[in-house]
Every structure is written in C-alpha cells, then in structure tokens.
Amino acid sequence: MKRRTFLTLGAAAAAVVPLSACGANTNPLAPTTSPSPGATGGAAAGGSVVVGSANFTESMVLAELYAQAMLARGVDASARHGIGSREVYLRALRDRSVQMVPEYGGNLLQYLDDENPAATPEDIAAALAEVVGPDLAVLEVAEAANQDVYCVTKAYSDAQGVTSLADLHKIAANAVLGGPAELKDRAYGPPGLEAIYRAKFKEFRTYDALAVKVRDLTSGTIQVATFFTTDAAIKDNQLVMLADPEVMILPQPVIPLVRAEVKNNAAAVDAVNAVQAELRTDDLIAMNKNVDSDRRSPAEAAAAWLKGKGLA
C-alpha cells in the first residue's frame, strides 16, 4: 500500500488518538474561547516570548537558540524545557503558556492534516501556513532538517539483508521495535509500517533514554529502533539507516511555530529568522553531540553556536 493510499483510507487519522483529547474532530491548535488572565498581547511588540521545547535534546537546543537570539535583539525571551510530546506542547501554545515552539515540517503537517499531499519542504511550509489556524503562524524554514529514521546494526543488516523499510516484513514477526512512547500511534510508526510496508512487529518497546535504546539495539535486545538523523549515536555506532522508498516519513525541516502575536513582534521575528538562515543539519548534529556526549547544557551549546555566527 502506498503512503498516500494509506492516509486517504483514514488509517493514519484513526491512529492519531491524542487528537481526541481536545474533543472529537477538534484541531488542537484551534483558538481558545477563554484566554488566560493577562495572556492577551503577552508576545506583541515589546512583550515577552516564552519558547517551549519538547522532551529531547535537540528541541531544547533549538528553544535556547531562539530565546538567546531574541534576547540579543532586546526581546524579553526565555526557554521552558521538556514540556512533553507534540500533543502536550501544542496545547501549551493554545492556552498561551508558551508563545513559540521549534517544530519539524512534515511531522507537524501530518499531525494537523494527515491527508495533505504536500511532500517537499517548500510545499509543506506553504501548507502549514494554511492549516495552523488564525491564532498561529510559522516563520522561515531552515535548511537544517532532522528526519525520523529507522535503524539497525550493521551486523543485523548484513545477516538479515535489511537495508530498507521494504525489507522489514521479512523479519518483523520475530523482531522487537524500539522508540519513544508516542511513536506507537504515529502514522509513521507501527500503523504505517504495517499498512505501507506489511511489517507487523512482535513487540513495540518504549524508550525515553537514548543511551539505553542504543545499548539494547547494539546488544540485540531489540532489532530495530527509531532515531533522529541528527543523532550522533548513528555514526558513533555505525548504525544502518533504512531507506524509505514510499516516503512514509515526510521531510522534516526545522520550522518555528509561533502564536500570531509573535508574528507582529518584528525584533523577535528578525532574530529567529536570522537563526533559521544560518542553521544547517551539521550544526544540529554537533550541538546534539555537545549535549549528549560532551555533557554541555543546551543553553551552553546554543550560546557557543550563536556567538560563532555573530548572532549573540
């Protein structure tokens, strides 16, 4: 089954269960009917901007990049880390707890509009501008991207002949897949693997810690695991990234998602777009490694990069 056929049939829509937490058929980014006290105009020109992050290293680094770059331009900005998965931080945007989050184009579009045919970074950005709703906006797309990717060890790839997601149907029935908890219900997770690639795994095992997931994959406790293409662990452990011939996983350029009032803050927009213009995938890989391997904080890694680019 082709990816678009799978989505059109509604399998992905059924899989994205967390949407129902905001009400049946409700867009999680729809405007709130009762704004929080004092929330109005908090990020308008001259106001403060809280940049929220998800609960993984790169999202925290990006939040620091944006917040520190805005501070350097005189914007009252701060970062709030580890809010949670997409379902959680989008609700935080909706209730004005935060005014900005770093996002990834394809995954965000698939979450909001799983039947949208956009498949290139440019088309995805244009589609997002239409589907995020009147209270939100997206800023400039970065060249930097971070793709979700399925990996196996080189030894397992060689032994089983697995180099593509299309090969997984040969081993899935006797294999364990590892990934973050939210992957279980994502369109590019087990539901997509089964519908598009005919790969139904014996078990799905949840991992929060990268080091533990790498240990279990390299020891053979699990056979396949998801990573981000910017994870240094892929190169460090010579993992094989599996090809995705049906483009089940859309392109994931880094793109800031902001409340509409931030879009009216010229200093904030200019600062964040300046980061986006300079940011490359190799930069993400290096900063992630700074944090995960070299034990620097996300704030320290971001500050060093911004200083090197003359942005702070």
Salt bridges, closest charged atoms under 4 A:
GLU64 OE2 - HIS81 NE2 2.82
GLU87 OE2 - ARG186 NH1 2.49
GLU103 OE2 - ARG86 NE 2.84
ASP135 OD2 - ARG259 NH2 3.98
GLU143 OE2 - ARG280 NE 3.37
ASP158 OD2 - LYS154 NZ 2.95
GLU203 OE2 - ARG205 NE 3.21
ASP216 OD1 - ARG215 NE 3.15
ASP236 OD1 - LYS289 NZ 3.79
GLU246 OE2 - LYS2 NZ 3.27
GLU261 OE2 - ARG259 NE 2.81
